[in-house]
């Protein structure tokens, strides 16, 4: 399947330059024009066909819908998408949806008007949300169980379970958790892992130890302030992302608690900042770059007319042990 | 000037829905279609004209070119752009250029093919870089002195000078600086402020105290490791962004130095993470949200055919005093 990308690659120029050579040859340097025309000859392409192909059929553009670009986990994942897209001759456009359906509709019109060939959705699917029309090629990255279209993700339940089991192995029994919004699918999957680990260790689930956050730093601070004031404070806290864990750690410390001596903390994601907190944060790594790589390559397969053999791709998470966790002291 | 946005607003639907009502009325609910048609009647618009207007003349889309979406300073600025764009009926698309001209060319083709009406560039202009063709409407946000097109920024030189003057007021004389890449225009402007503050205080400039970074956390760590090993170590360090300051602070501490007792640190940007470091980071705030607001409204003015009365808009920076700085001890 020859196309504008191959012409671009052979001519050693960008697809934008090939497009310009076709639409506005006067704006392209003579030398470049020559290279593009040689490439077109080699591939036996008539310029008109090419232009039609480029304009009407494909944009070689992938749209990525991001719920919160301020979270560095997503920016790393996007880099992973871009790396693969670039190699395959696709551009990446980002739409910051803030999880708002109206924003999302505006971006979807890019697909309808063929300004993008397909999309990667970074907000986890929830049963209430709309399905894409059949002409929209879409994959979901870093999502959750039960997503009804191709999905590249980790096993959130298992990952959360790993964190709690580690706390338990160090003697912790009162283990708090700072969640995302309660209806968020990541919250639901990870909370299942939390409960399962407790139950397998014979520890009773106590809803008072579950504090709702919003995956933001400010919500992590508010949750930590609540935990500090608890009569029977947990000795360990699992935060469902690093942003909340970073804010919670500093909030515990500014309230006179020592981390990890008085309270152990585990985060989730392994964003770069988690290496530079004091103490450095123990966390669960989601392979952000890899999730992005696989999502891009699966979407491009779909765009190029291939069918996927599976629809759920589960990548391994990793437990990252740093200094924010210690054995429980006999203070209970 | 009536347009698709007004139809959308009046009908209480998104512009995407209006567009769909025009191009694929069969895909739109009867009730919605009725509302859109009423709005078109009210504004005395013939659907064909509308469709032509929507498709050929304007996309109501702004393109934002970002050098590094992993830096939360940029994500906040982008939120500022989106807030204004949304109010005025424009969508925002992001292109992550990684400061690579080839990537930028790909994105520029969106303007050439009228898929975006104009762009906001977040990489500072440098004299070597290409100028945009005259048909590209562009503004620069968070840039530097000497940008030859409309620019919304702070006075980087003054802002850096403020940081150094504060160190000097506390008795510091050996003041280190961790810069961005030496050819980066922010590095150049801020280094001027550093030198000017020293010179006005009668302190001799010592190039050994200038350590080159790359505005990334890993480069902040490397720079701090270098500073720790200096024979005549500075008592205070100004880092040209918060990412480097956060990594440097933790690196100093893990080398046994106390911050700020042994070494004071000031950052730049005031990203949210700087509130949650230990100690919380003293920094210079760039008004990221406001920079984004003004950049969007200036670009939209240009897109809508207005002329700007000025071309350089300088917003005030702010000195944010937290706990990472103290008076110099008599150890020199």
Interface residues (C-beta under 8 A of the other chain):
Chain A: X14 X15 X16 X17 X19 X20 X23 X24 X27 X55 X69 X70 X72 X75 X76 X78 X79 X82 X86 X91 X92 X93 X94 X95 X96 X102 X103 X105 X106 X107 X108 X109 X110 X112 X113 X115 X133 X217 X218 X221 X246 X247 X249 X250 X253 X272 X273 X275 X276 X277 X278 X280
Chain B: X14 X15 X16 X17 X19 X20 X23 X24 X27 X55 X69 X70 X72 X75 X76 X78 X79 X82 X86 X91 X92 X93 X94 X95 X96 X102 X103 X105 X106 X107 X108 X109 X110 X112 X113 X115 X133 X217 X218 X221 X246 X247 X249 X250 X253 X272 X273 X275 X276 X277 X278 X280
